[in-house]
Amino acid sequence: MAIGLMVTVWLLKKNFLKLLLGSQLELPDPVWQRLNLIWIGYCFFMAGINGYVAAYYSTEDWVNFKLWGYAFPLVFILGQGLYIARYLKSDGPET
């Protein structure tokens, strides 16, 4: 996924996340760029840590990591949601 995001940004000069989610989220272009870079970094981080655990630990430990390692995506998604929330426009009445 990281390579796909990198290809769309640096070779095709498009932001895949904005193409995918732009109709649902109205965010400034610099925020879309940061989100794209954050996703690239996250995918490389997860691939690296998965490769490390697979190479240096037993298969049982690797399976446990894959099973219980879902804390990483949850923390990432929550952090991303908090980051995006700062830039979303409120639809409700202002008080």
Secondary structure, 3 states (H helix, E strand, C coil): CHHHHHHHHHHCCCCHHHHHHCCCCCCCHHHHHHHHHHHHHHHHHHHHHHHHHHHHCCHHHHHHHHHHCCHHHHHHHHHHHHHHHCCCCCCCCCC
